[in-house]
Each structure stands twice: as C-alpha cells, then as structure tokens.
Amino acid sequence: MYFQKVLKGIKDLSPDAAAGMIREDGIRCNAWRRAGGMSASDISVQLTDNNILSHLNHYGDPLPATHAQYSSTERLTYGNITPFISTTAGALQRFSSPGLNICFPAFMTALQFATANFTTRGFIFYAYLITLGKKAIPLVQISEEVRELQLYHHYLPYHREGEIVAKIVIPSPQIEKAEEYDGPAAIRDLRTGKVPAPLQTIPNSGYAAPDIYCNIREIV
C-alpha cells in the first residue's frame, strides 16, 4: 500500500468554492454532485471495469440511447455521470527510436487542466491518494494506478497525463492546499523560461499529512 501524492486541476473555480472543497467537502465526483449524494448501493453498482474505461477513454462522449442514465432532455456525457476523479502524478514514456525516456510533469498536466489550456483561471489541488499496487476497482478507498502499464494493459491514449483515478470523493484531510493560476499569465511565464507563480494559495489547516507513514511516493 502506498500514499501517492497527486495534483488535480479544476478550471473556473471561485476561491470560496476551492476553500470549501479543501476544508469541508473534499473533491467529489460528478456522479455525486449531479445526484446530490450517493448511497453504498449506488457506489457498488458504479465502480466497474466498464465505467473506469469509459471515464478514461470516452469522458467527453455523449451517452448512447441504450445507456441506463441516458436522457433525451439532457446532453449527458460519460464525464457528467462518472463516479471517478482524475488526478495526475506525472508520467514517463519511452521512445525507443531515439533511445529516450520523456518526462511529463504532473504540474504541467494539472496546470493545463486548471486553466483550460491557458485560457482561464483555475486551481491546482495538492493531495494524496491511497494505492495498492494492484487493481482494486470495487474498493472505494483505494485509488487506481492507471498510468502503470503492468496493471492497466489496455491502450490509453492519454497515458502521458500520468493518471491516478480516485473514487467518489477525495476527502478534505487528504488535500494539503490549492493554488490559483491565471492561464494567460502562466503561458507568458513559461515562454520566457519562468515557473508560473500562483495568484494565491489556500492552505488546509486540517490536512492529515502522510509523513508519519511509510511507503510515500512523490510525484514525477
């Protein structure tokens, strides 16, 4: 078992909303937010292999008419009803022809999501998840290491995002802080070789740091 540090970028989020997620509500999945809550039976039905693959590969695709949650009055996507939460821990990819391993840092991936590719403002959340080193989709408290090719053998077109998938909610005590970034300002800094600075940082006084535990994995 590992305590895996991760980042989560969320765009167009107000400081008050970010503070509420850090200190009270945690980061909830879209299925929870849409329904206003989830029962234990709802959760057990939702945590399946098919649903996690839909989350990973078809997030923005419309639900087909044959889907149990299809609505003729709403244009729902798989992302609208997902019980999973995407985070990033960074990734390494091997390119055999030049003999190189390329690093895709977690910060850059989270920053792109937080700012909608540098077009708006948003927050990067610093958190940790509990992973097992094995697939454990029915276990709500265990996050899925989908970036690990030895665990997830399906081809994933977004592997470079270094995804670690949480389930239902990332609890408030596991969120250390959130940093707000302005997309246009961040891209200007990057083009001049500067590391973008946050507009503000919201700490979590109730953060339960995992440092007293063993098997902590840092981000790439």
N, C-alpha and C positions, 0 to 999 in steps of 0.2 A: 504494500500500500504506500502511496506517495501523496505528499501535499504539493500539488503542481501549481506554481504561480502562473497567472494568466492576465491578459488585458482584454477589455471589452469596450469597443467604440460605439457610442449611440449618438446619432445626429439630432439636431433641432430640439434639444432638451433644455428646459429652463433651469437656472441654478437651484430654485426651490424644489423642483422635481428631482434633480440629482441628489440634493441633500436628503430628501425623503427616502430615496432608494438606499442611500448609504447608511442612514441612521435608524431606519424603521422597516421599510417594506422589503428590502433586498431587490434584486433584479429578477422580475417574474417573466415567465414565458408568455408568448402571445395567446396561447390557449387559455391560460389562467386569466389574463387581462380581458380577453374577449368575453369569457363566461362569468367573470366576477368571482372566480374561485374554482377549485377542483376537489372532488371527493376522492377517497382512496380507490374506489372502484373506477372512477374516471381515469385516474393516473395509471392504474394497472392495464387498462384497455389501450391507452395511448402509447405506452412505452414498448414499441415493437421494432423489429428489424426493418420492415417496410416503411414505417414512419420516419426512422432516422435517415434512411436512404433518400426519402422524399425531401427531408429537411436539407440534406447535403447537396443534392443534385437537381432538385426541382423547386427550390424555395419560392421563386417568383412566378411559377407556372400556375395558371388557373386550375381550380378543381374541376375534374370531369363530372359530367352529369350523373355518372354512376357512383360517385363518392358519397359516403353516408352523410357528410356535412355539406354537400352541395346546396346552394341556394340560388334560385332563379332571380331573386331580387337584389342579391349582392354579388359582386365580382370577387369572390374569395380566392386566394391563392393558398398553396400549401403553407407558406410562411405565416399567413393570417391565423392558422389553427394549430401551429406546431407546439408540441409540449417540450421542445428542446431549445437550448440557448447557446448560440455560437460564441466562443471566445477564441483568442489566439495565444499561443505560447511560442510562436515563431517556427520556422521550418528550415531544413536543409534539403536541397535537391542536388542529385548527382547528374552531371552532364558528361557522358563518357567520351565523346569525340575530342573535346579539348582537355579532358582529364581534370575537371574542376568540380568542386562542391560549392554551390552557390547558397549563401545565407539570405533568407527573407526575414528580417527582424520583426518581432511581434509589435514593436512600437509603430513601425511604418504601416503595417496592416491595420492596426487599431485606429491610427490617425486618419487613414483613408476612409474607414467606415464612419468615424466620428464627424468628419467634415464633408461627407458625400463627395469624395474625390476633390477636396479642397475648394468646395463651392459655398459652404455654410459653416456655422458654428456647431460645436458638439463637445461631448465629454468622453474622456478615456477613463474607465474604471480599472483600478488595480486591485486584484483579488487573488484568491487561491481556491482550487478545487481538489477534491479527494479522488484519486485514481487508483486502479487496482493492478494494472499491468496485464489485464485480460478484459475481454468484452463482458459487460455486465448490464445489458440494456434494461432488464426488469428492475434493477436496483436503483431506486430514485436517488439515493445519497451518493452513488458512485458515478463519476463523470466518464465519458467515453473518449479515449485517446485515438481519435480517428486519423490523426496525422501519422500514426505508427503503422507502417505497411505490413508488419508481421501480424498485426491484429485485424486490420481492415484491408482485405485483399481486392475489393472492387476498385476499379479505376475511378479516382476522384479528380475531376478537372480543376478543382480549387485547392489542391493539396498544398500549394505554396503558401496558403493562408495559415498553415500551422494550427489547424483547428482542434480544440478540446471542447467537447459538447457537454454542457451541463443539462440537468433535467429539472423541469418545473420551476425552480427558483434557486438563485444564488443567495444564500442567507446574508443578512446585514453583517453579522460578526466576521464573515469571511471577506468583506470588502474593506480594504485599507484606506482608500481615498479615491477622489475623482479630480481630474484636471480638465479645465475647459480650454479649447483651442479654437482659433479663428482660421478657417481654411485658406482664404486668400493670403493672409499674413504668413501662414505656415509654409505655403509653397514658395513665397518670395524668399523666406529664410533658407529653405532647402536649396534653392537655385544659387544662393551665394555661399553655400557650404556651412550654414549655421544650423544648429539644432533648434527647432522651434521651441519657444518658451510658452508655457501655459498662461492664459489670461488670469486665471485664479485656480487655487487648489482648495478643495473641500475635504478636510480630514474626517476620519471616523473615530471618535473618542471611545467607541465600544468595540473597536477592532480586536479580535482574538488572534493575535499573531501566532503563527505556527512554529516559531523559532525554538520553542521548548521541546518540540517533537523531532523525530528523526525522519530521514528519507525525504527531505525537501528538495525539489527540483526547481532550478531557476529557469527563467525564460531564455530563449536563444537571442 
